Amino acid sequence: QKRTVAARRAAVAQLPPAAGQKRSEPRAMPGLVRRYQVARGDSLRSLALKFYGSSDRWKVIYDANRSSLAGKNALQPGMVLVIPQPRQ
């Protein structure tokens, strides 16, 4: 069974550090996520259309930013959202 990069990273993060080593912070992995600053008039549907080619994928963006959004209509200009890389 194939595991995603995120699943592998999560599994490795659970392992204790090797003897004599400190646990380091995970490094950003270019290309896996991007950040987007919300502009006036943006919606989750419009961002899904822009980044994924389908407004039906709005929930991908919502799920990635659930902790900073009060609801699906809670976008405010200036907010910075995480936009996950589209699945291949």
PyMOL commands that set and color helices and strands:
alter all, ss='L'
color gray80, all
select helices_A, chain A and resi 5-14+44-52+55-64+66-68
alter helices_A, ss='H'
color red, helices_A
select strands_A, chain A and resi 33-37+80-84
alter strands_A, ss='S'
color yellow, strands_A
deselect
rebuild
show_as cartoon
